[in-house]
Amino acid sequence: MPTPCDMALTVQEREPGLFQWVLLEASEGSASDALHYRIWRVAPALQSSYSSALALGVAELRRIVAAADAAA
């Protein structure tokens, strides 16, 4: 599992009016200054608003952070 500091959260509109959070994991890229990410986990269900998908994505990220803190 990636550490929370190596992750990013985004929301994508999969279909018009249907949104899904996506957690991205930082990956080793080239020697450039650009950050490279790959999809690590996606929402199991689409949401009818961007804000709902974002809130659920933040909740998932918080669960991951709490689990990482408990394991440390």
N, CA, C and O of each residue as an XYZ file, in Angstrom:
288
protein
N       0.843     -1.177      0.000
C       0.000      0.000      0.000
C       0.889      1.242      0.000
O       1.864      1.307      0.749
N       0.558      2.222     -0.834
C       1.348      3.458     -0.830
C       1.121      4.228      0.462
O       0.077      4.091      1.100
N       2.091      5.030      0.840
C       1.891      5.878      2.010
C       0.997      7.048      1.621
O       0.990      7.457      0.459
N       0.239      7.597      2.577
C      -0.669      8.708      2.248
C       0.020      9.903      1.596
O      -0.601     10.619      0.811
N       1.300     10.129      1.914
C       1.992     11.277      1.313
C       2.354     11.027     -0.143
O       2.752     11.954     -0.849
N       2.220      9.794     -0.599
C       2.510      9.453     -1.989
C       1.234      9.332     -2.815
O       1.236      8.706     -3.875
N       0.151      9.925     -2.335
C      -1.141      9.755     -2.996
C      -1.755     11.102     -3.355
O      -1.411     12.141     -2.792
N      -2.665     11.045     -4.302
C      -3.438     12.223     -4.703
C      -4.878     11.771     -4.910
O      -5.141     10.614     -5.242
N      -5.792     12.690     -4.712
C      -7.217     12.421     -4.897
C      -7.730     13.316     -6.012
O      -7.437     14.511     -6.050
N      -8.488     12.737     -6.907
C      -9.125     13.514     -7.960
C     -10.550     13.009     -8.152
O     -10.891     11.905     -7.726
N     -11.366     13.817     -8.788
C     -12.737     13.426     -9.128
C     -12.881     13.534    -10.636
O     -12.510     14.540    -11.241
N     -13.425     12.483    -11.230
C     -13.616     12.462    -12.681
C     -15.097     12.327    -12.993
O     -15.836     11.638    -12.289
N     -15.516     12.991    -14.052
C     -16.884     12.845    -14.530
C     -16.883     11.709    -15.549
O     -16.436     11.886    -16.682
N     -17.384     10.545    -15.144
C     -17.354      9.348    -15.986
C     -18.381      9.406    -17.109
O     -18.121      8.974    -18.232
N     -19.536      9.939    -16.793
C     -20.618     10.163    -17.746
C     -21.216     11.510    -17.374
O     -21.017     11.972    -16.250
N     -21.935     12.148    -18.269
C     -22.519     13.441    -17.913
C     -23.350     13.338    -16.621
O     -24.332     12.599    -16.555
N     -22.930     14.097    -15.603
C     -23.646     14.136    -14.337
C     -23.347     12.989    -13.389
O     -24.018     12.858    -12.365
N     -22.357     12.148    -13.696
C     -21.979     11.033    -12.822
C     -20.479     11.116    -12.530
O     -19.653     11.126    -13.442
N     -20.151     11.174    -11.252
C     -18.780     11.450    -10.822
C     -18.227     10.309     -9.977
O     -18.969      9.589     -9.310
N     -16.900     10.164    -10.023
C     -16.232      9.089     -9.304
C     -14.911      9.608     -8.759
O     -14.134     10.234     -9.479
N     -14.661      9.339     -7.467
C     -13.344      9.686     -6.938
C     -12.328      8.645     -7.398
O     -12.658      7.484     -7.638
N     -11.090      9.098     -7.511
C      -9.987      8.239     -7.927
C      -8.780      8.589     -7.053
O      -8.368      9.746     -6.977
N      -8.219      7.566     -6.395
C      -6.979      7.757     -5.653
C      -5.823      7.368     -6.561
O      -5.831      6.312     -7.194
N      -4.834      8.242     -6.607
C      -3.669      8.044     -7.452
C      -2.447      7.827     -6.583
O      -2.312      8.439     -5.524
N      -1.566      6.965     -7.028
C      -0.327      6.662     -6.332
C       0.835      7.255     -7.118
O       0.920      7.091     -8.335
N       1.723      7.939     -6.419
C       2.918      8.474     -7.065
C       3.762      7.314     -7.570
O       3.917      6.303     -6.884
N       4.298      7.462     -8.751
C       5.151      6.418     -9.316
C       6.472      7.029     -9.745
O       6.579      8.230     -9.989
N       7.452      6.184     -9.827
C       8.764      6.634    -10.268
C       8.675      7.053    -11.731
O       8.251      6.277    -12.588
N       9.072      8.259    -11.995
C       9.037      8.745    -13.368
C      10.430      8.976    -13.887
O      11.409      8.453    -13.354
N      10.504      9.749    -14.911
C      11.809     10.075    -15.479
C      12.527     11.080    -14.577
O      12.029     11.426    -13.506
N      13.642     11.523    -14.994
C      14.441     12.461    -14.210
C      13.882     13.885    -14.255
O      14.481     14.793    -13.678
N      12.758     14.095    -14.919
C      12.197     15.442    -15.016
C      11.573     15.852    -13.692
O      11.466     15.040    -12.773
N      11.166     17.099    -13.595
C      10.519     17.617    -12.395
C       9.036     17.281    -12.344
O       8.369     17.590    -11.357
N       8.517     16.663    -13.375
C       7.084     16.335    -13.429
C       6.765     15.200    -12.465
O       7.568     14.287    -12.277
N       5.582     15.270    -11.857
C       5.109     14.194    -11.003
C       4.329     13.197    -11.848
O       3.576     13.586    -12.740
N       4.507     11.935    -11.569
C       3.821     10.885    -12.310
C       2.968     10.073    -11.341
O       3.425      9.693    -10.262
N       1.736      9.815    -11.735
C       0.813      9.057    -10.898
C       0.155      7.964    -11.714
O       0.025      8.067    -12.934
N      -0.262      6.906    -11.012
C      -1.055      5.859    -11.641
C      -2.269      5.596    -10.750
O      -2.230      5.842     -9.545
N      -3.326      5.102    -11.343
C      -4.550      4.831    -10.593
C      -4.280      3.719     -9.591
O      -3.731      2.674     -9.941
N      -4.671      3.953     -8.338
C      -4.481      2.969     -7.288
C      -5.818      2.387     -6.827
O      -5.931      1.177     -6.630
N      -6.828      3.239     -6.655
C      -8.138      2.777     -6.199
C      -9.199      3.726     -6.748
O      -8.973      4.933     -6.841
N     -10.347      3.180     -7.109
C     -11.455      4.003     -7.609
C     -12.711      3.716     -6.794
O     -12.845      2.656     -6.183
N     -13.610      4.661     -6.797
C     -14.869      4.509     -6.077
C     -15.663      3.337     -6.640
O     -15.676      3.114     -7.850
N     -16.321      2.594     -5.763
C     -17.124      1.467     -6.244
C     -18.440      1.894     -6.903
O     -19.055      1.118     -7.633
N     -18.862      3.123     -6.642
C     -20.138      3.591     -7.199
C     -20.009      5.038     -7.670
O     -19.252      5.820     -7.096
N     -20.742      5.379     -8.700
C     -20.775      6.750     -9.214
C     -21.694      7.596     -8.349
O     -22.652      7.094     -7.761
N     -21.389      8.884     -8.278
C     -22.198      9.839     -7.515
C     -22.827     10.845     -8.466
O     -22.321     11.086     -9.562
N     -23.930     11.424     -8.032
C     -24.645     12.361     -8.897
C     -24.113     13.790     -8.816
O     -24.589     14.667     -9.538
N     -23.128     14.037     -7.942
C     -22.533     15.371     -7.888
C     -21.031     15.276     -7.630
O     -20.541     14.322     -7.027
N     -20.338     16.271     -8.096
C     -18.895     16.358     -7.880
C     -18.597     16.404     -6.389
O     -17.701     15.711     -5.909
N     -19.353     17.226     -5.652
C     -19.080     17.400     -4.226
C     -19.297     16.111     -3.437
O     -18.555     15.846     -2.491
N     -20.275     15.320     -3.795
C     -20.493     14.034     -3.114
C     -19.327     13.086     -3.379
O     -18.837     12.425     -2.463
N     -18.892     13.023     -4.616
C     -17.758     12.157     -4.952
C     -16.500     12.624     -4.231
O     -15.727     11.800     -3.742
N     -16.288     13.919     -4.159
C     -15.123     14.459     -3.472
C     -15.174     14.127     -1.981
O     -14.173     13.693     -1.412
N     -16.323     14.326     -1.349
C     -16.460     14.032      0.080
C     -16.195     12.555      0.368
O     -15.528     12.227      1.349
N     -16.707     11.673     -0.469
C     -16.472     10.238     -0.272
C     -15.006      9.878     -0.510
O     -14.464      9.005      0.167
N     -14.370     10.544     -1.462
C     -12.945     10.320     -1.699
C     -12.095     10.779     -0.528
O     -11.136     10.106     -0.151
N     -12.441     11.919      0.047
C     -11.726     12.419      1.229
C     -11.910     11.441      2.390
O     -10.959     11.158      3.118
N     -13.125     10.925      2.566
C     -13.380      9.943      3.632
C     -12.533      8.690      3.433
O     -11.988      8.153      4.398
N     -12.420      8.225      2.210
C     -11.588      7.040      1.921
C     -10.124      7.334      2.219
O      -9.427      6.499      2.795
N      -9.661      8.499      1.835
C      -8.272      8.879      2.102
C      -8.027      8.965      3.605
O      -6.968      8.555      4.081
N      -8.993      9.493      4.359
C      -8.857      9.554      5.819
C      -8.786      8.158      6.431
O      -8.030      7.936      7.377
N      -9.567      7.214      5.900
C      -9.497      5.834      6.396
C      -8.099      5.256      6.163
O      -7.551      4.564      7.021
N      -7.541      5.546      5.007
C      -6.197      5.048      4.692
C      -5.169      5.661      5.625
O      -4.284      4.959      6.114
N      -5.270      6.951      5.877
C      -4.333      7.636      6.791
C      -4.469      7.066      8.202
O      -3.466      6.828      8.874
N      -5.703      6.847      8.652
C      -5.915      6.295      9.999
C      -5.329      4.895     10.110
O      -4.727      4.554     11.128
N      -5.499      4.088      9.079
C      -4.933      2.739      9.097
C      -3.415      2.784      9.103
O      -2.775      1.995      9.798
N      -2.829      3.695      8.338
C      -1.367      3.830      8.317
C      -0.849      4.312      9.664
O       0.191      3.844     10.126
N      -1.555      5.238     10.300
C      -1.152      5.729     11.621
C      -1.250      4.614     12.664
O      -0.386      4.499     13.533
N      -2.294      3.801     12.580
C      -2.472      2.716     13.545
C      -1.385      1.650     13.374
O      -0.969      1.019     14.346
N      -0.935      1.457     12.146
C       0.086      0.445     11.884
C       1.487      0.921     12.285
O       2.393      0.111     12.483
N       1.653      2.233     12.403
C       2.980      2.792     12.716
C       3.329      2.695     14.185
O       4.409      3.124     14.592
